[in-house]
Amino acid sequence: CDFEFLSETFKSFEPDSVVHFGEQRSAPYSMIDRSRAVFTQNNNVIGTLNVLFAIKEYREECHLVKLGTMGEYGTPNIDIEEGYITITHNGRTDTLP
């Protein structure tokens, strides 16, 4: 993600919100070889950092909607609830978003 382009875009449009779809979404692609893994990390991690810093520098009140996939959370042997869920693990309990 080109930060200069992103900066100019934020200055021009002054968005109230951003829906961030700008990531390379194929895990198998990122595992083909080193160059594709590096591309995926640069694109996904640095791209997201650039979006966050553009918001911070040019439009702090802008809302970010960051989308992801189930792959980020794994595939637990329980239902993934909407909203908050109470978890007990090793004798400790907490409520998680």
DSSP file (Angstrom, degrees, kcal/mol; ACC not computed):
  #  RESIDUE AA STRUCTURE BP1 BP2  ACC     N-H-->O    O-->H-N    N-H-->O    O-->H-N    TCO  KAPPA ALPHA  PHI   PSI    X-CA   Y-CA   Z-CA
    1    1 A C              0   0    0      0, 0.0     2,-0.7     0, 0.0     3,-0.1   0.000 360.0 360.0 360.0 123.0    0.0    0.0    0.0
    2    2 A D     >  -     0   0    0      1,-0.2     4,-2.4     2,-0.0     5,-0.2  -0.651 360.0-160.4 -78.2 110.0    1.5    3.3   -1.1
    3    3 A F  H  > S+     0   0    0     -2,-0.7     4,-2.9     1,-0.2     5,-0.2   0.859  88.9  55.3 -64.0 -36.2    1.3    5.6    1.9
    4    4 A E  H  > S+     0   0    0      2,-0.2     4,-2.4     1,-0.2    -1,-0.2   0.934 110.6  45.2 -62.7 -44.8    1.7    8.8   -0.2
    5    5 A F  H  > S+     0   0    0      1,-0.2     4,-2.3     2,-0.2    -2,-0.2   0.923 113.9  49.8 -62.0 -44.4   -1.3    7.8   -2.4
    6    6 A L  H  X S+     0   0    0     -4,-2.4     4,-2.5     2,-0.2    -2,-0.2   0.903 109.7  51.4 -62.0 -42.2   -3.3    6.8    0.8
    7    7 A S  H  X S+     0   0    0     -4,-2.9     4,-2.5     1,-0.2    -2,-0.2   0.934 110.8  47.3 -60.4 -47.5   -2.4   10.2    2.4
    8    8 A E  H  X S+     0   0    0     -4,-2.4     4,-2.4     1,-0.2    -1,-0.2   0.885 111.0  52.5 -62.3 -38.4   -3.6   12.1   -0.7
    9    9 A T  H  X S+     0   0    0     -4,-2.3     4,-2.7     2,-0.2     5,-0.4   0.923 110.2  47.3 -63.6 -44.8   -6.8   10.1   -0.8
   10   10 A F  H  X S+     0   0    0     -4,-2.5     4,-2.1     1,-0.2    -2,-0.2   0.904 113.3  48.7 -63.8 -41.0   -7.6   10.8    2.9
   11   11 A K  H  < S+     0   0    0     -4,-2.5    -2,-0.2    -5,-0.2    -1,-0.2   0.901 116.5  43.0 -65.5 -39.8   -6.9   14.5    2.4
   12   12 A S  H  < S+     0   0    0     -4,-2.4    -2,-0.2    -5,-0.2    -1,-0.2   0.925 126.4  27.5 -72.7 -45.9   -9.1   14.7   -0.7
   13   13 A F  H  < S-     0   0    0     -4,-2.7    -3,-0.2    -5,-0.2    -2,-0.2   0.711  79.9-154.5 -94.9 -22.2  -12.1   12.6    0.5
   14   14 A E     <  -     0   0    0     -4,-2.1    -4,-0.1    -5,-0.4    -3,-0.1   0.939  26.2-150.6  44.7  62.0  -12.0   13.1    4.3
   15   15 A P        -     0   0    0      0, 0.0    -1,-0.1     0, 0.0     3,-0.1  -0.250  23.9-153.9 -67.8 147.8  -13.8    9.8    4.9
   16   16 A D  S    S+     0   0    0      1,-0.3    47,-2.4    46,-0.1     2,-0.3   0.717  84.1   7.3 -84.4 -26.3  -16.0    9.2    7.9
   17   17 A S  E     -a   63   0A   0     45,-0.3     2,-0.4     2,-0.0    -1,-0.3  -0.991  62.0-151.4-153.5 155.8  -15.3    5.4    7.6
   18   18 A V  E     -a   64   0A   0     45,-2.7    47,-3.1    -2,-0.3     2,-0.7  -0.999   6.7-153.8-130.6 129.6  -13.1    3.0    5.8
   19   19 A V  E     -a   65   0A   0     -2,-0.4     2,-1.0    45,-0.2    47,-0.2  -0.927  22.3-146.3-101.1 112.5  -13.9   -0.6    5.0
   20   20 A H  E     +a   66   0A   0     45,-2.8    47,-1.2    -2,-0.7     3,-0.0  -0.695  43.5 144.4 -91.7  99.9  -10.5   -2.3    4.7
   21   21 A F        +     0   0    0     -2,-1.0     2,-2.0    45,-0.1    -1,-0.2   0.273  36.0 116.9-106.7   6.2  -10.6   -5.1    2.1
   22   22 A G        +     0   0    0     -3,-0.1     2,-0.4    25,-0.1    -1,-0.1  -0.180  45.4 107.0 -80.9  48.5   -7.0   -4.4    0.9
   23   23 A E  S    S-     0   0    0     -2,-2.0     2,-0.6    24,-0.1    17,-0.1  -0.928  76.9-110.9-124.2 150.6   -5.3   -7.7    1.8
   24   24 A Q        -     0   0    0     -2,-0.4    20,-0.1    16,-0.3    -2,-0.1  -0.691  37.5-166.4 -73.3 118.5   -4.1  -10.7   -0.1
   25   25 A R        +     0   0    0     -2,-0.6     2,-0.9     1,-0.1    -1,-0.1   0.471  50.7  95.6 -97.5  -3.1   -6.6  -13.2    1.0
   26   26 A S     >  -     0   0    0      1,-0.2     4,-1.7     2,-0.1     3,-0.1  -0.775  44.2-173.6-100.6 105.4   -5.3  -16.6    0.0
   27   27 A A  H  > S+     0   0    0     -2,-0.9     4,-0.8     1,-0.2    -1,-0.2   0.914  89.1  55.1 -58.9 -43.4   -3.3  -18.4    2.6
   28   28 A P  H >4 S+     0   0    0      0, 0.0     3,-0.9     0, 0.0     4,-0.3   0.886 105.0  54.2 -58.7 -36.5   -2.3  -21.2    0.1
   29   29 A Y  H >4 S+     0   0    0      1,-0.2     3,-1.4     2,-0.2     4,-0.4   0.918 105.3  53.1 -60.0 -43.2   -0.8  -18.4   -2.1
   30   30 A S  H 3< S+     0   0    0     -4,-1.7    -1,-0.2     1,-0.3    -3,-0.1   0.642 107.2  53.4 -69.6 -12.5    1.3  -17.1    0.7
   31   31 A M  T << S+     0   0    0     -3,-0.9    -1,-0.3    -4,-0.8    -2,-0.2   0.416  81.5  89.9-101.8   0.9    2.7  -20.6    1.3
   32   32 A I  S <  S-     0   0    0     -3,-1.4     2,-0.3    -4,-0.3    -2,-0.1   0.946 104.2 -32.3 -63.7 -48.2    3.9  -21.3   -2.3
   33   33 A D     >  -     0   0    0     -4,-0.4     4,-2.0    -3,-0.1    -1,-0.2  -0.947  67.9 -84.2-161.2 177.9    7.3  -19.9   -1.7
   34   34 A R  H  > S+     0   0    0     -2,-0.3     4,-2.7     1,-0.2     5,-0.2   0.900 120.1  53.7 -61.4 -44.0    9.3  -17.2    0.2
   35   35 A S  H  > S+     0   0    0      1,-0.2     4,-2.4     2,-0.2    -1,-0.2   0.884 110.9  46.2 -63.5 -37.9    8.7  -14.4   -2.2
   36   36 A R  H  > S+     0   0    0      2,-0.2     4,-2.4     1,-0.2    -1,-0.2   0.857 111.8  51.7 -72.1 -33.9    4.9  -14.9   -2.1
   37   37 A A  H  X S+     0   0    0     -4,-2.0     4,-2.3     2,-0.2    -2,-0.2   0.917 111.9  46.6 -65.4 -42.6    5.0  -15.1    1.7
   38   38 A V  H  X S+     0   0    0     -4,-2.7     4,-2.9     2,-0.2     5,-0.3   0.919 111.9  51.2 -65.2 -43.7    7.0  -11.8    1.9
   39   39 A F  H  X S+     0   0    0     -4,-2.4     4,-3.0    -5,-0.2     5,-0.3   0.933 110.4  49.5 -57.2 -46.6    4.6  -10.2   -0.5
   40   40 A T  H  X S+     0   0    0     -4,-2.4     4,-2.9     2,-0.2     5,-0.4   0.919 113.0  45.9 -61.1 -45.6    1.6  -11.3    1.6
   41   41 A Q  H  X>S+     0   0    0     -4,-2.3     4,-2.5     2,-0.2     5,-1.0   0.935 115.2  46.5 -64.6 -46.5    3.2  -10.0    4.8
   42   42 A N  I  X>S+     0   0    0     -4,-2.9     5,-1.0     3,-0.2     4,-0.7   0.945 117.5  43.7 -59.8 -48.0    4.2   -6.6    3.3
   43   43 A N  I  X5S+     0   0    0     -4,-3.0     4,-0.7    -5,-0.3    -2,-0.2   0.946 122.9  35.0 -63.3 -49.8    0.8   -6.2    1.6
   44   44 A N  I  X5S+     0   0    0     -4,-2.9     4,-1.4    -5,-0.3    -3,-0.2   0.939 127.2  32.0 -76.2 -48.6   -1.3   -7.2    4.6
   45   45 A V  I  X5S+     0   0    0     -4,-2.5     4,-2.3    -5,-0.4    -3,-0.2   0.962 125.9  39.1 -78.3 -52.5    0.7   -6.0    7.6
   46   46 A I  I  X<S+     0   0    0     -5,-1.0     4,-2.6    -4,-0.7    -3,-0.2   0.892 115.6  54.6 -66.5 -38.4    2.3   -2.8    6.1
   47   47 A G  H  X<S+     0   0    0     -5,-1.0     4,-2.0    -4,-0.7    -1,-0.2   0.922 109.8  46.2 -59.5 -44.6   -0.8   -2.0    4.2
   48   48 A T  H  X S+     0   0    0     -4,-1.4     4,-2.5     2,-0.2    -2,-0.2   0.905 111.4  52.0 -66.0 -41.4   -2.9   -2.1    7.4
   49   49 A L  H  X S+     0   0    0     -4,-2.3     4,-2.7     1,-0.2     5,-0.2   0.909 108.4  51.9 -60.2 -41.0   -0.4    0.0    9.3
   50   50 A N  H  X S+     0   0    0     -4,-2.6     4,-2.2     2,-0.2    -1,-0.2   0.899 109.4  49.2 -62.8 -40.4   -0.5    2.6    6.5
   51   51 A V  H  X S+     0   0    0     -4,-2.0     4,-2.3     2,-0.2    -2,-0.2   0.936 112.0  48.9 -62.9 -45.7   -4.3    2.7    6.7
   52   52 A L  H  X S+     0   0    0     -4,-2.5     4,-2.4     1,-0.2    -2,-0.2   0.910 113.3  46.1 -61.3 -43.1   -4.1    3.2   10.5
   53   53 A F  H  X S+     0   0    0     -4,-2.7     4,-2.7     2,-0.2     5,-0.2   0.847 109.7  54.1 -71.6 -32.5   -1.5    5.9   10.3
   54   54 A A  H  X>S+     0   0    0     -4,-2.2     4,-2.5    -5,-0.2     5,-0.6   0.916 110.6  47.3 -64.1 -41.8   -3.4    7.7    7.5
   55   55 A I  H  X5S+     0   0    0     -4,-2.3     4,-1.9     3,-0.2     7,-0.2   0.944 114.1  47.5 -61.7 -47.3   -6.4    7.7    9.8
   56   56 A K  H  <5S+     0   0    0     -4,-2.4     4,-0.3     1,-0.2    -2,-0.2   0.903 119.8  37.6 -61.5 -42.6   -4.3    9.0   12.7
   57   57 A E  H  <5S+     0   0    0     -4,-2.7    -1,-0.2     2,-0.1    -2,-0.2   0.817 132.8  18.2 -82.3 -31.4   -2.6   11.7   10.7
   58   58 A Y  H  <5S+     0   0    0     -4,-2.5    -3,-0.2    -5,-0.2    -2,-0.2   0.626 134.0  16.7-119.5 -16.7   -5.4   12.9    8.5
   59   59 A R    ><< +     0   0    0     -4,-1.9     3,-2.6    -5,-0.6    -2,-0.1  -0.329  55.6 170.9-159.9  65.5   -8.8   11.9    9.9
   60   60 A E  T 3  S+     0   0    0     -4,-0.3    -4,-0.1     1,-0.3    -5,-0.1   0.768  81.3  57.4 -56.0 -29.3   -8.7   10.7   13.5
   61   61 A E  T 3  S+     0   0    0     -6,-0.1    -1,-0.3     2,-0.1     2,-0.1   0.508  81.8 115.7 -81.4  -2.2  -12.5   10.6   13.8
   62   62 A C    <   -     0   0    0     -3,-2.6     2,-0.4    -7,-0.2   -45,-0.3  -0.436  62.8-134.7 -68.1 137.3  -12.7    8.1   10.9
   63   63 A H  E     -a   17   0A   0    -47,-2.4   -45,-2.7    -2,-0.1     2,-0.5  -0.756  12.9-148.3 -93.0 140.2  -14.0    4.6   11.7
   64   64 A L  E     -a   18   0A   0     -2,-0.4     2,-0.7   -47,-0.2   -45,-0.2  -0.942   7.8-165.3-111.1 126.7  -12.1    1.5   10.4
   65   65 A V  E     -a   19   0A   0    -47,-3.1   -45,-2.8    -2,-0.5     2,-0.6  -0.947  13.3-169.2-107.4 109.6  -14.0   -1.7    9.6
   66   66 A K  E     -a   20   0A   0     -2,-0.7     2,-0.2   -47,-0.2   -45,-0.1  -0.893   5.0-158.8-106.2 116.6  -11.3   -4.4    9.3
   67   67 A L        +     0   0    0    -47,-1.2     2,-0.2    -2,-0.6    -2,-0.0  -0.639  16.5 165.6 -96.9 152.4  -12.5   -7.6    7.9
   68   68 A G        -     0   0    0     -2,-0.2     2,-0.3   -47,-0.0   -43,-0.0  -0.726  26.7-107.9-144.7-166.0  -10.9  -11.0    8.3
   69   69 A T    >   -     0   0    0     -2,-0.2     3,-1.5     1,-0.0     4,-0.4  -0.808  34.0-101.6-129.0 169.2  -11.5  -14.7    7.8
   70   70 A M  G >> S+     0   0    0     -2,-0.3     3,-1.5     1,-0.3     4,-1.3   0.790 113.8  74.5 -59.5 -27.6  -12.1  -17.7   10.0
   71   71 A G  G 34 S+     0   0    0      1,-0.3    -1,-0.3     2,-0.2     4,-0.1   0.782  88.2  59.5 -58.9 -26.6   -8.5  -18.6    9.4
   72   72 A E  G <4 S+     0   0    0     -3,-1.5    -1,-0.3     1,-0.2    -2,-0.2   0.781 114.1  35.4 -70.8 -26.0   -7.4  -15.9   11.8
   73   73 A Y  T <4 S-     0   0    0     -3,-1.5    -2,-0.2    -4,-0.4    -1,-0.2   0.512 104.5-133.5-106.9  -8.2   -9.3  -17.5   14.6
   74   74 A G     <  -     0   0    0     -4,-1.3    -1,-0.3     1,-0.1    -2,-0.1  -0.313  32.5 -74.4  81.3-172.4   -8.8  -21.1   13.8
   75   75 A T        -     0   0    0     -4,-0.1    -1,-0.1    -2,-0.1    -4,-0.0  -0.715  53.7-169.1-126.9  80.7  -11.6  -23.7   13.9
   76   76 A P        -     0   0    0      0, 0.0     4,-0.1     0, 0.0    -2,-0.0  -0.181  33.8-114.8 -67.5 163.4  -12.4  -24.5   17.5
   77   77 A N  S    S+     0   0    0      2,-0.1     2,-0.3     0, 0.0    -2,-0.0   0.005  95.0  70.3 -88.5  28.7  -14.6  -27.4   18.5
   78   78 A I  S    S-     0   0    0      3,-0.0     2,-0.1     0, 0.0     0, 0.0  -0.938  94.9 -89.0-136.5 160.6  -17.3  -25.0   19.8
   79   79 A D        -     0   0    0     -2,-0.3     2,-0.8     1,-0.1    -2,-0.1  -0.415  36.8-125.1 -66.0 145.4  -19.6  -22.5   18.1
   80   80 A I        -     0   0    0     -2,-0.1     2,-0.1    -4,-0.1    -1,-0.1  -0.862  33.7-146.6 -93.6 112.4  -18.3  -19.0   17.5
   81   81 A E        -     0   0    0     -2,-0.8     2,-0.3     1,-0.1     4,-0.1  -0.363  10.0-116.9 -80.2 154.3  -20.8  -16.8   19.2
   82   82 A E  S    S-     0   0    0     -2,-0.1     2,-0.2     2,-0.1    -1,-0.1  -0.713  83.8  -3.3 -82.4 141.7  -21.9  -13.3   18.1
   83   83 A G  S    S-     0   0    0     -2,-0.3     2,-0.2    14,-0.2    -2,-0.1  -0.519 119.6  -0.8  79.8-143.1  -21.1  -10.7   20.7
   84   84 A Y        -     0   0    0     -2,-0.2     2,-0.4    11,-0.0    -2,-0.1  -0.542  58.9-168.9 -88.8 149.1  -19.5  -11.6   24.0
   85   85 A I  E     -B   96   0B   0     11,-2.4    11,-3.1    -2,-0.2     2,-0.5  -1.000  18.3-134.1-137.3 138.1  -18.7  -15.1   25.2
   86   86 A T  E     -B   95   0B   0     -2,-0.4     2,-0.4     9,-0.2     9,-0.2  -0.818  26.4-170.1 -94.3 127.1  -17.7  -16.3   28.6
   87   87 A I  E     -B   94   0B   0      7,-3.1     7,-2.4    -2,-0.5     2,-0.5  -0.935  12.5-162.1-119.4 137.5  -14.7  -18.7   28.6
   88   88 A T  E     +B   93   0B   0     -2,-0.4     2,-0.4     5,-0.2     5,-0.2  -0.988  20.0 164.8-117.4 127.4  -13.3  -20.8   31.4
   89   89 A H  E >   -B   92   0B   0      3,-3.0     3,-2.0    -2,-0.5    -2,-0.0  -0.981  65.3 -10.7-145.9 128.6   -9.8  -22.1   31.0
   90   90 A N  T 3  S-     0   0    0     -2,-0.4     3,-0.1     1,-0.3    -1,-0.1   0.862 129.7 -51.4  51.1  40.8   -7.4  -23.6   33.6
   91   91 A G  T 3  S+     0   0    0      1,-0.2     2,-0.4     0, 0.0    -1,-0.3   0.466 117.5 107.9  80.9   0.9   -9.7  -22.5   36.4
   92   92 A R  E <   -B   89   0B   0     -3,-2.0    -3,-3.0     2,-0.0     2,-0.4  -0.890  50.9-158.3-113.4 145.8  -10.0  -18.9   35.3
   93   93 A T  E     +B   88   0B   0     -2,-0.4     2,-0.3    -5,-0.2    -5,-0.2  -0.955  16.6 163.1-123.9 139.8  -13.1  -17.3   33.7
   94   94 A D  E     -B   87   0B   0     -7,-2.4    -7,-3.1    -2,-0.4     2,-0.5  -0.986  33.7-125.6-149.7 155.6  -13.3  -14.2   31.5
   95   95 A T  E     -B   86   0B   0     -2,-0.3    -9,-0.2    -9,-0.2   -11,-0.0  -0.922  31.5-166.9-105.6 125.5  -15.8  -12.7   29.1
   96   96 A L  E      B   85   0B   0    -11,-3.1   -11,-2.4    -2,-0.5    -2,-0.0  -0.827 360.0 360.0-115.1 148.4  -14.4  -11.9   25.7
   97   97 A P              0   0    0      0, 0.0   -14,-0.2     0, 0.0    -1,-0.1   0.492 360.0 360.0 -75.4 360.0  -15.7   -9.9   22.8
